Amino acid sequence: MPESPEALSQHDLLTFTGGSHRQGWKLTRQEQEVFVPVSARLRVNNSFAVRDAAAQGLGVALLPLAVANSLPATHQLTRVLPEWGSAPIPVHAVFPGLRYLTPKVRAFIDLAVEMFSDS
């Protein structure tokens, strides 16, 4: 088990490569922030494939909790560095304006705010 973010470089890492992800992981703990360069054993553009590879014991992965917790009961992941987390990623809702906001869009925005809030 790695005891610090820096120790991750001694382990097989599994990474998600979609979007604008850099060649490393930004981890935070309270006010502290560390950038961990990643030389991955496996790079894929599907977070569920990363999750499944981690569940099969292929290495350490940085996953959203919703993805990690969606494993079938027959598999289990172990949280590494529990005092550390990934840096927050901003999420924006873009729509034409309140004048044209339909009830469906309003309901979606309200649900997204609830799902992405820290509380």
N, CA and C atoms as a LAMMPS dump frame, in Angstrom:
ITEM: TIMESTEP
0
ITEM: NUMBER OF ATOMS
357
ITEM: BOX BOUNDS ff ff ff
-5.0000000000000000e+02 5.0000000000000000e+02
-5.0000000000000000e+02 5.0000000000000000e+02
-5.0000000000000000e+02 5.0000000000000000e+02
ITEM: ATOMS id mol type element x y z
1 1 1 N 0.836 -1.183 0
2 1 2 C 0 0 0
3 1 3 C 0.883 1.249 0
4 2 1 N 0.625 2.161 -0.927
5 2 2 C 1.383 3.417 -0.893
6 2 3 C 1.004 4.22 0.35
7 3 1 N 1.99 4.878 0.946
8 3 2 C 1.746 5.672 2.148
9 3 3 C 1.702 7.166 1.866
10 4 1 N 2.032 7.561 0.636
11 4 2 C 1.996 8.974 0.254
12 4 3 C 1.741 9.056 -1.246
13 5 1 N 1.287 10.21 -1.733
14 5 2 C 1.09 10.352 -3.18
15 5 3 C 2.369 10.085 -3.972
16 6 1 N 3.507 10.482 -3.422
17 6 2 C 4.776 10.276 -4.117
18 6 3 C 5.088 8.791 -4.289
19 7 1 N 4.605 7.956 -3.38
20 7 2 C 4.857 6.51 -3.446
21 7 3 C 4.071 5.834 -4.567
22 8 1 N 3.102 6.533 -5.143
23 8 2 C 2.319 5.939 -6.233
24 8 3 C 3.191 5.586 -7.431
25 9 1 N 4.296 6.285 -7.603
26 9 2 C 5.17 6.013 -8.752
27 9 3 C 5.799 4.619 -8.679
28 10 1 N 5.749 3.979 -7.517
29 10 2 C 6.291 2.633 -7.346
30 10 3 C 5.243 1.554 -7.611
31 11 1 N 4.057 1.948 -8.051
32 11 2 C 2.953 1.016 -8.263
33 11 3 C 2.48 1.052 -9.71
34 12 1 N 1.803 -0.016 -10.116
35 12 2 C 1.168 -0.037 -11.43
36 12 3 C -0.061 0.856 -11.363
37 13 1 N -0.133 1.834 -12.269
38 13 2 C -1.235 2.789 -12.266
39 13 3 C -2.116 2.588 -13.49
40 14 1 N -3.4 2.791 -13.296
41 14 2 C -4.401 2.648 -14.35
42 14 3 C -5.049 4.008 -14.527
43 15 1 N -5.077 4.529 -15.75
44 15 2 C -5.562 5.894 -15.926
45 15 3 C -6.645 6.013 -16.988
46 16 1 N -7.495 6.994 -16.754
47 16 2 C -8.518 7.421 -17.707
48 16 3 C -7.905 8.522 -18.557
49 17 1 N -7.973 8.387 -19.875
50 17 2 C -7.303 9.351 -20.752
51 17 3 C -8.264 10.254 -21.514
52 18 1 N -9.555 10.156 -21.267
53 18 2 C -10.506 10.987 -21.993
54 18 3 C -10.495 12.423 -21.518
55 19 1 N -11.068 13.294 -22.304
56 19 2 C -11.186 14.695 -21.92
57 19 3 C -9.856 15.416 -21.923
58 20 1 N -9.716 16.341 -20.981
59 20 2 C -8.52 17.181 -20.936
60 20 3 C -7.572 16.761 -19.815
61 21 1 N -7.543 15.484 -19.496
62 21 2 C -6.7 15.008 -18.406
63 21 3 C -5.227 15.116 -18.766
64 22 1 N -4.465 15.57 -17.799
65 22 2 C -3.027 15.713 -17.989
66 22 3 C -2.331 14.379 -17.759
67 23 1 N -1.026 14.385 -17.89
68 23 2 C -0.222 13.189 -17.675
69 23 3 C 0.079 12.998 -16.191
70 24 1 N -0.919 13.171 -15.362
71 24 2 C -0.718 12.987 -13.936
72 24 3 C -2.003 13.224 -13.168
73 25 1 N -1.928 13.008 -11.879
74 25 2 C -3.073 13.169 -10.995
75 25 3 C -2.81 14.319 -10.032
76 26 1 N -3.792 15.189 -9.853
77 26 2 C -3.709 16.255 -8.86
78 26 3 C -4.501 15.792 -7.647
79 27 1 N -3.801 15.587 -6.532
80 27 2 C -4.431 15.12 -5.306
81 27 3 C -4.409 16.23 -4.263
82 28 1 N -5.461 16.278 -3.449
83 28 2 C -5.562 17.31 -2.422
84 28 3 C -5.852 16.673 -1.063
85 29 1 N -5.359 17.354 -0.03
86 29 2 C -5.647 16.99 1.358
87 29 3 C -5.699 18.291 2.13
88 30 1 N -6.882 18.646 2.608
89 30 2 C -7.12 19.931 3.265
90 30 3 C -6.62 21.049 2.357
91 31 1 N -5.619 21.806 2.743
92 31 2 C -5.103 22.91 1.921
93 31 3 C -3.901 22.491 1.073
94 32 1 N -3.48 21.25 1.19
95 32 2 C -2.295 20.762 0.492
96 32 3 C -2.691 20.183 -0.871
97 33 1 N -1.865 20.443 -1.882
98 33 2 C -2.114 19.94 -3.224
99 33 3 C -0.817 19.37 -3.792
100 34 1 N -0.915 18.177 -4.384
101 34 2 C 0.257 17.498 -4.935
102 34 3 C -0.078 17.035 -6.347
103 35 1 N 0.848 17.261 -7.278
104 35 2 C 0.698 16.731 -8.631
105 35 3 C 1.567 15.483 -8.736
106 36 1 N 0.947 14.366 -9.068
107 36 2 C 1.649 13.091 -9.171
108 36 3 C 1.791 12.744 -10.651
109 37 1 N 3.01 12.757 -11.198
110 37 2 C 3.196 12.34 -12.582
111 37 3 C 2.846 10.86 -12.705
112 38 1 N 2.158 10.5 -13.774
113 38 2 C 1.703 9.122 -13.927
114 38 3 C 2.326 8.492 -15.165
115 39 1 N 3.003 7.379 -14.927
116 39 2 C 3.453 6.514 -16.009
117 39 3 C 2.608 5.26 -15.863
118 40 1 N 1.572 5.156 -16.663
119 40 2 C 0.537 4.156 -16.433
120 40 3 C 0.839 2.814 -17.073
121 41 1 N 0.401 1.778 -16.377
122 41 2 C 0.431 0.427 -16.922
123 41 3 C -0.663 0.282 -17.979
124 42 1 N -1.776 0.969 -17.757
125 42 2 C -2.92 0.893 -18.66
126 42 3 C -3.538 2.277 -18.778
127 43 1 N -3.8 2.705 -20.019
128 43 2 C -4.494 3.973 -20.3
129 43 3 C -5.69 3.661 -21.197
130 44 1 N -6.863 4.019 -20.733
131 44 2 C -8.073 3.803 -21.532
132 44 3 C -8.971 5.024 -21.426
133 45 1 N -9.901 5.151 -22.37
134 45 2 C -10.784 6.316 -22.374
135 45 3 C -12.176 5.983 -21.847
136 46 1 N -12.25 4.988 -20.965
137 46 2 C -13.515 4.591 -20.37
138 46 3 C -13.281 4.343 -18.883
139 47 1 N -13.926 5.127 -18.016
140 47 2 C -13.673 5.006 -16.585
141 47 3 C -14.136 3.663 -16.03
142 48 1 N -15.135 3.042 -16.66
143 48 2 C -15.582 1.727 -16.197
144 48 3 C -14.554 0.649 -16.534
145 49 1 N -13.83 0.818 -17.63
146 49 2 C -12.747 -0.113 -17.959
147 49 3 C -11.609 0.033 -16.952
148 50 1 N -11.319 1.266 -16.533
149 50 2 C -10.304 1.492 -15.494
150 50 3 C -10.753 0.811 -14.204
151 51 1 N -12.015 1.008 -13.834
152 51 2 C -12.572 0.389 -12.624
153 51 3 C -12.451 -1.126 -12.673
154 52 1 N -12.83 -1.711 -13.804
155 52 2 C -12.788 -3.168 -13.932
156 52 3 C -11.364 -3.702 -13.873
157 53 1 N -10.418 -2.976 -14.458
158 53 2 C -9.011 -3.388 -14.398
159 53 3 C -8.514 -3.334 -12.954
160 54 1 N -8.897 -2.307 -12.215
161 54 2 C -8.506 -2.209 -10.81
162 54 3 C -9.119 -3.351 -10
163 55 1 N -10.362 -3.674 -10.275
164 55 2 C -11.04 -4.763 -9.57
165 55 3 C -10.382 -6.109 -9.848
166 56 1 N -9.751 -6.236 -11.008
167 56 2 C -9.043 -7.473 -11.353
168 56 3 C -7.62 -7.499 -10.808
169 57 1 N -7.228 -6.436 -10.083
170 57 2 C -5.92 -6.395 -9.451
171 57 3 C -4.784 -5.937 -10.341
172 58 1 N -5.106 -5.225 -11.433
173 58 2 C -4.063 -4.788 -12.355
174 58 3 C -3.313 -3.543 -11.891
175 59 1 N -3.835 -2.835 -10.89
176 59 2 C -3.125 -1.649 -10.423
177 59 3 C -4.007 -0.697 -9.644
178 60 1 N -3.459 0.49 -9.409
179 60 2 C -4.122 1.553 -8.654
180 60 3 C -4.77 2.51 -9.646
181 61 1 N -6.012 2.904 -9.363
182 61 2 C -6.754 3.797 -10.26
183 61 3 C -7.302 4.981 -9.471
184 62 1 N -7.428 6.11 -10.133
185 62 2 C -8.098 7.285 -9.581
186 62 3 C -9.473 7.337 -10.236
187 63 1 N -10.521 7.093 -9.435
188 63 2 C -11.874 6.977 -9.968
189 63 3 C -12.853 7.874 -9.23
190 64 1 N -13.875 8.361 -9.928
191 64 2 C -14.973 9.025 -9.219
192 64 3 C -15.66 8 -8.311
193 65 1 N -16.107 8.427 -7.137
194 65 2 C -16.753 7.495 -6.207
195 65 3 C -17.959 6.803 -6.823
196 66 1 N -18.719 7.521 -7.641
197 66 2 C -19.895 6.914 -8.266
198 66 3 C -19.496 5.742 -9.152
199 67 1 N -18.376 5.841 -9.831
200 67 2 C -17.893 4.748 -10.69
201 67 3 C -17.341 3.626 -9.825
202 68 1 N -16.531 3.956 -8.837
203 68 2 C -15.946 2.943 -7.962
204 68 3 C -17.023 2.168 -7.204
205 69 1 N -18.065 2.859 -6.764
206 69 2 C -19.125 2.215 -5.984
207 69 3 C -20.132 1.455 -6.829
208 70 1 N -19.996 1.508 -8.152
209 70 2 C -20.963 0.837 -9.014
210 70 3 C -20.546 -0.59 -9.366
211 71 1 N -19.53 -1.104 -8.705
212 71 2 C -19.085 -2.475 -8.963
213 71 3 C -20.119 -3.48 -8.478
214 72 1 N -20.228 -4.608 -9.151
215 72 2 C -21.101 -5.673 -8.636
216 72 3 C -20.585 -6.147 -7.269
217 73 1 N -21.46 -6.737 -6.476
218 73 2 C -21.106 -7.172 -5.12
219 73 3 C -19.993 -8.221 -5.109
220 74 1 N -19.779 -8.903 -6.221
221 74 2 C -18.761 -9.945 -6.27
222 74 3 C -17.345 -9.384 -6.348
223 75 1 N -17.204 -8.094 -6.601
224 75 2 C -15.884 -7.453 -6.673
225 75 3 C -15.771 -6.393 -5.592
226 76 1 N -14.549 -6.074 -5.223
227 76 2 C -14.349 -5.052 -4.205
228 76 3 C -13.059 -4.301 -4.487
229 77 1 N -13.104 -2.995 -4.291
230 77 2 C -11.92 -2.157 -4.411
231 77 3 C -11.499 -1.716 -3.017
232 78 1 N -10.211 -1.5 -2.844
233 78 2 C -9.675 -0.995 -1.592
234 78 3 C -9.247 0.446 -1.804
235 79 1 N -9.708 1.326 -0.955
236 79 2 C -9.332 2.736 -1.085
237 79 3 C -7.888 2.923 -0.633
238 80 1 N -7.108 3.56 -1.476
239 80 2 C -5.702 3.839 -1.2
240 80 3 C -5.58 5.317 -0.854
241 81 1 N -4.745 5.66 0.095
242 81 2 C -4.554 7.048 0.53
243 81 3 C -5.896 7.716 0.86
244 82 1 N -6.631 7.173 1.843
245 82 2 C -7.982 7.678 2.124
246 82 3 C -8.048 9.137 2.548
247 83 1 N -6.942 9.688 3.055
248 83 2 C -6.96 11.093 3.466
249 83 3 C -6.774 12.04 2.285
250 84 1 N -6.465 11.494 1.119
251 84 2 C -6.271 12.287 -0.092
252 84 3 C -7.464 12.11 -1.024
253 85 1 N -7.736 13.124 -1.816
254 85 2 C -8.795 13.051 -2.817
255 85 3 C -8.356 13.765 -4.08
256 86 1 N -9.146 13.621 -5.115
257 86 2 C -8.817 14.323 -6.351
258 86 3 C -9.273 15.773 -6.242
259 87 1 N -8.603 16.62 -6.956
260 87 2 C -8.957 18.038 -6.955
261 87 3 C -10.354 18.206 -7.551
262 88 1 N -11.132 19.138 -7.029
263 88 2 C -12.471 19.357 -7.58
264 88 3 C -12.416 19.778 -9.048
265 89 1 N -13.383 19.317 -9.803
266 89 2 C -13.493 19.67 -11.22
267 89 3 C -14.756 20.501 -11.381
268 90 1 N -14.654 21.714 -11.879
269 90 2 C -15.852 22.539 -12.027
270 90 3 C -16.806 21.961 -13.08
271 91 1 N -18.082 22.098 -12.802
272 91 2 C -19.124 21.66 -13.73
273 91 3 C -20.007 22.867 -14.017
274 92 1 N -20.308 23.096 -15.282
275 92 2 C -21.117 24.247 -15.675
276 92 3 C -22.348 23.784 -16.45
277 93 1 N -23.46 24.435 -16.222
278 93 2 C -24.667 24.219 -17.013
279 93 3 C -24.836 25.435 -17.919
280 94 1 N -24.907 25.203 -19.207
281 94 2 C -25.032 26.294 -20.167
282 94 3 C -26.393 26.157 -20.864
283 95 1 N -27.16 27.229 -20.826
284 95 2 C -28.481 27.225 -21.456
285 95 3 C -28.762 28.631 -21.963
286 96 1 N -29.743 28.793 -22.859
287 96 2 C -29.935 30.078 -23.524
288 96 3 C -30.344 31.231 -22.602
289 97 1 N -30.89 30.968 -21.465
290 97 2 C -31.286 32.046 -20.558
291 97 3 C -32.537 31.663 -19.793
292 98 1 N -32.78 32.362 -18.694
293 98 2 C -33.932 32.036 -17.854
294 98 3 C -35.258 32.212 -18.585
295 99 1 N -35.289 33.089 -19.546
296 99 2 C -36.525 33.348 -20.274
297 99 3 C -37 32.099 -21.022
298 100 1 N -36.056 31.293 -21.521
299 100 2 C -36.399 30.103 -22.302
300 100 3 C -36.179 28.804 -21.524
301 101 1 N -36.048 28.878 -20.226
302 101 2 C -35.762 27.717 -19.393
303 101 3 C -37.031 26.876 -19.211
304 102 1 N -37.012 25.664 -19.74
305 102 2 C -38.171 24.774 -19.613
306 102 3 C -38.136 24.09 -18.247
307 103 1 N -39.271 23.584 -17.791
308 103 2 C -39.296 22.867 -16.501
309 103 3 C -38.35 21.652 -16.481
310 104 1 N -38.201 20.971 -17.609
311 104 2 C -37.292 19.819 -17.666
312 104 3 C -35.847 20.254 -17.432
313 105 1 N -35.449 21.351 -18.072
314 105 2 C -34.08 21.845 -17.908
315 105 3 C -33.876 22.329 -16.481
316 106 1 N -34.839 23.043 -15.928
317 106 2 C -34.752 23.512 -14.537
318 106 3 C -34.61 22.321 -13.582
319 107 1 N -35.4 21.267 -13.805
320 107 2 C -35.318 20.072 -12.954
321 107 3 C -33.949 19.41 -13.068
322 108 1 N -33.406 19.361 -14.299
323 108 2 C -32.08 18.774 -14.49
324 108 3 C -31.013 19.577 -13.762
325 109 1 N -31.066 20.894 -13.888
326 109 2 C -30.078 21.752 -13.227
327 109 3 C -30.169 21.586 -11.707
328 110 1 N -31.395 21.559 -11.173
329 110 2 C -31.565 21.374 -9.731
330 110 3 C -30.991 20.026 -9.278
331 111 1 N -31.225 18.968 -10.051
332 111 2 C -30.692 17.653 -9.721
333 111 3 C -29.162 17.65 -9.806
334 112 1 N -28.606 18.275 -10.843
335 112 2 C -27.15 18.333 -10.995
336 112 3 C -26.512 19.081 -9.835
337 113 1 N -27.107 20.186 -9.415
338 113 2 C -26.582 20.934 -8.273
339 113 3 C -26.593 20.054 -7.033
340 114 1 N -27.681 19.338 -6.834
341 114 2 C -27.778 18.443 -5.669
342 114 3 C -26.731 17.32 -5.734
343 115 1 N -26.546 16.726 -6.903
344 115 2 C -25.629 15.592 -7.056
345 115 3 C -24.157 16.02 -6.949
346 116 1 N -23.832 17.211 -7.437
347 116 2 C -22.448 17.66 -7.461
348 116 3 C -22.054 18.508 -6.252
349 117 1 N -23.006 18.8 -5.366
350 117 2 C -22.667 19.639 -4.207
351 117 3 C -21.826 18.847 -3.219
352 118 1 N -21.048 19.555 -2.42
353 118 2 C -20.158 18.926 -1.436
354 118 3 C -20.875 18.427 -0.205
355 119 1 N -22.078 18.883 0.028
356 119 2 C -22.762 18.518 1.273
357 119 3 C -23.358 17.138 1.246
